[in-house]
């Protein structure tokens, strides 16, 4: 056997003569890029969810504030309902029915009241019912409407 016969020609044309050790720089850069993209997407989703959560919380507080005032007005005597027309509480000045100032999230909401005479026609009975529509709007300090509730109160029969 000559030393020339021991030569393996397939190794001569092979791209890799040695087994690979470690990770190539390009592979690391691609992995880091993908990881950065994934983390960025997750962070954006979390931020959007938090913003939506704050918006929903603000709307819930505003709806409760409007419903509370609407209920308080609805308990008034019929003759005194019109005294509520134009009632307004600025943002940060909300009070409970006893007059105590409300704290926390309630400081971000203001309320406005309108009372309008209303006549409703009941088609099935072919009658008109007269009364008043109470409208309570809860707003933010920049005037954005968060809740708008209304209730019809029929005039008591004499």
C-alpha positions as CSV (number, residue, x, y, z in Angstrom):
1,X,0.0,0.0,0.0
2,X,1.3,3.3,-0.9
3,X,0.7,6.4,1.2
4,X,-1.3,7.8,-1.7
5,X,-3.9,5.1,-1.4
6,X,-4.8,6.2,2.2
7,X,-6.0,9.5,1.0
8,X,-9.8,9.9,1.1
9,X,-10.9,12.0,-1.8
10,X,-14.3,12.7,-0.3
11,X,-12.7,14.8,2.5
12,X,-11.0,16.9,-0.1
13,X,-14.4,18.2,-1.5
14,X,-16.2,18.4,1.9
15,X,-16.9,21.9,3.1
16,X,-16.4,21.0,6.7
17,X,-13.4,19.0,7.6
18,X,-14.0,19.3,11.4
19,X,-17.1,18.8,13.5
20,X,-18.8,22.1,14.3
21,X,-18.1,23.5,17.7
22,X,-20.3,26.3,19.1
23,X,-22.8,28.7,17.5
24,X,-22.0,31.0,14.6
25,X,-22.3,34.7,15.2
26,X,-25.0,35.0,12.5
27,X,-27.2,32.4,14.4
28,X,-26.7,34.3,17.6
29,X,-27.7,37.6,16.0
30,X,-30.9,36.1,14.5
31,X,-31.8,34.5,17.8
32,X,-31.3,37.8,19.6
33,X,-33.4,39.6,17.0
34,X,-36.3,37.1,17.3
35,X,-36.1,37.3,21.1
36,X,-36.2,41.1,21.0
37,X,-39.2,41.1,18.6
38,X,-41.1,38.6,20.9
39,X,-40.4,40.7,24.0
40,X,-41.4,43.9,22.3
41,X,-44.7,42.4,21.2
42,X,-45.4,41.0,24.6
43,X,-44.6,44.4,26.2
44,X,-46.9,46.2,23.8
45,X,-49.7,43.8,24.6
46,X,-49.3,44.3,28.3
47,X,-49.3,48.1,27.9
48,X,-52.4,48.0,25.8
49,X,-54.2,45.8,28.3
50,X,-53.3,48.1,31.2
51,X,-54.6,51.1,29.3
52,X,-57.8,49.3,28.5
53,X,-58.1,48.2,32.1
54,X,-57.8,51.8,33.3
55,X,-60.4,53.0,30.8
56,X,-62.9,50.3,31.9
57,X,-62.2,51.1,35.6
58,X,-62.9,54.8,34.9
59,X,-66.1,54.0,33.1
60,X,-67.3,51.7,35.9
61,X,-66.7,54.4,38.5
62,X,-68.5,56.9,36.3
63,X,-71.5,54.7,35.8
64,X,-71.8,54.0,39.5
65,X,-71.5,57.7,40.2
66,X,-74.2,58.5,37.7
67,X,-76.5,55.7,38.8
68,X,-76.1,56.8,42.5
69,X,-77.1,60.4,41.7
70,X,-79.9,59.2,39.4
71,X,-81.3,57.1,42.2
72,X,-81.0,60.0,44.7
73,X,-82.9,62.3,42.3
74,X,-85.5,59.6,41.6
75,X,-86.3,59.5,45.3
76,X,-87.2,63.2,45.3
77,X,-90.8,64.4,45.5
78,X,-92.3,65.1,42.1
79,X,-92.7,68.8,42.7
80,X,-89.0,69.1,43.6
81,X,-87.6,67.2,40.6
82,X,-87.1,70.4,38.5
83,X,-84.8,71.8,41.2
84,X,-82.2,69.3,40.1
85,X,-82.1,70.7,36.5
86,X,-78.7,72.2,35.8
87,X,-77.2,70.5,38.9
88,X,-73.5,70.0,38.4
89,X,-70.6,68.6,40.4
90,X,-67.1,69.4,39.1
91,X,-64.4,66.8,38.8
92,X,-63.0,66.1,42.2
93,X,-66.0,67.5,44.2
94,X,-68.3,64.4,44.2
95,X,-70.2,63.8,47.4
96,X,-72.4,61.0,48.7
97,X,-76.1,61.5,49.5
98,X,-75.1,62.7,53.0
99,X,-72.8,65.3,51.7
100,X,-69.5,63.6,52.5
101,X,-66.7,64.1,49.9
102,X,-65.8,60.9,47.9
103,X,-62.2,60.0,47.6
104,X,-60.0,57.9,45.4
105,X,-61.2,57.2,41.8
106,X,-64.3,59.3,42.4
107,X,-62.0,62.4,42.2
108,X,-61.7,61.8,38.4
109,X,-65.4,62.1,37.7
110,X,-67.9,65.0,37.5
111,X,-71.7,64.8,37.1
112,X,-74.2,67.0,35.3
113,X,-78.0,66.7,35.5
114,X,-80.8,67.7,33.1
115,X,-84.5,67.3,33.7
116,X,-86.9,67.6,30.7
117,X,-90.6,67.3,30.5
118,X,-91.5,64.2,28.5
119,X,-94.6,62.7,27.0
120,X,-94.5,59.1,26.1
121,X,-97.1,57.4,23.9
122,X,-97.9,53.7,24.7
123,X,-99.0,52.3,21.3
124,X,-100.6,49.1,22.7
125,X,-102.8,51.0,25.2
126,X,-103.2,54.1,22.9
127,X,-102.5,56.5,25.8
128,X,-100.0,59.2,26.6
129,X,-98.0,59.3,29.9
130,X,-96.6,62.6,30.9
131,X,-93.6,62.8,33.2
132,X,-90.0,63.9,33.3
133,X,-86.8,62.4,31.9
134,X,-83.8,62.7,34.3
135,X,-80.5,62.6,32.5
136,X,-77.2,62.2,34.5
137,X,-73.9,62.5,32.6
138,X,-70.6,61.6,34.2
139,X,-67.6,63.4,32.7
140,X,-63.8,63.7,33.0
141,X,-62.0,67.0,33.7
142,X,-61.5,67.5,30.0
143,X,-65.2,67.0,29.3
144,X,-65.1,63.5,27.9
145,X,-68.4,61.7,28.6
146,X,-67.9,58.4,30.5
147,X,-71.5,57.5,31.3
148,X,-74.9,58.9,30.2
149,X,-77.9,57.5,32.1
150,X,-81.5,58.5,31.9
151,X,-84.7,57.5,33.6
152,X,-88.3,58.5,32.9
153,X,-90.5,59.2,35.9
154,X,-94.2,59.4,35.3
155,X,-96.2,62.2,36.8
156,X,-98.1,60.9,39.8
157,X,-101.9,60.7,39.2
158,X,-104.0,63.1,41.2
